């Protein structure tokens, strides 16, 4: 495993704590969805920390272009 990968995917303890915080009757699909969401949020935060993000104005411009195509 790459050194930065643990931060992106979460440590074993973080994953266990996420699952422990879910209801007993949670489905495997819901667990996977929560882990996927958590991973994507962490990846996005890491990219922002590295200066890879875009401004709010740029997001609004991209959304305008996207909406006009639809």
C-alpha positions in Angstrom: 0.0 0.0 0.0 1.3 3.5 -0.9 2.0 5.7 2.1 -0.7 8.3 1.2 -3.2 5.6 0.4 -4.3 5.0 4.0 -5.4 8.6 4.3 -7.5 8.3 1.1 -9.2 5.0 1.9 -9.2 5.4 5.7 -7.5 3.3 8.2 -8.9 0.0 9.4 -10.0 1.7 12.6 -11.9 4.4 10.7 -13.7 1.8 8.6 -14.6 -0.2 11.6 -15.9 2.9 13.4 -18.0 3.9 10.4 -19.6 0.5 10.3 -20.1 0.4 14.1 -22.0 3.7 13.8 -24.5 2.1 11.4 -27.7 0.3 12.3 -27.5 -3.4 13.0 -29.7 -4.2 10.1 -27.6 -2.3 7.5 -27.1 -4.0 4.2 -23.8 -4.7 2.5 -24.8 -2.3 -0.2 -25.3 0.5 2.3 -22.0 -0.3 4.0 -20.2 -0.1 0.6 -22.0 3.1 -0.3 -21.0 4.7 3.0 -17.4 3.6 2.6 -17.3 4.8 -1.0 -18.7 8.2 0.0 -16.2 8.5 2.8 -13.4 7.7 0.5 -14.4 10.2 -2.1 -14.8 13.0 0.5 -11.4 12.2 1.9 -9.9 12.2 -1.5 -11.5 15.6 -2.3 -10.2 17.1 0.9 -6.7 15.8 0.2 -6.8 17.3 -3.3 -7.9 20.7 -1.8 -5.1 20.5 0.7 -2.7 20.0 -2.3 -4.2 23.1 -4.0 -5.9 21.0 -6.7 -9.3 22.4 -6.2 -11.2 24.9 -8.3 -12.9 28.1 -7.1 -16.6 28.4 -6.4 -16.9 30.7 -9.5 -15.3 28.0 -11.7 -17.8 25.5 -10.4 -20.7 27.8 -11.2 -19.4 28.4 -14.7 -19.0 24.7 -15.3 -22.5 24.0 -14.0 -23.9 26.7 -16.4 -22.2 25.0 -19.3 -23.4 21.5 -18.2 -27.0 22.8 -17.7 -27.1 24.4 -21.1 -26.1 21.1 -22.8 -29.0 19.2 -21.1 
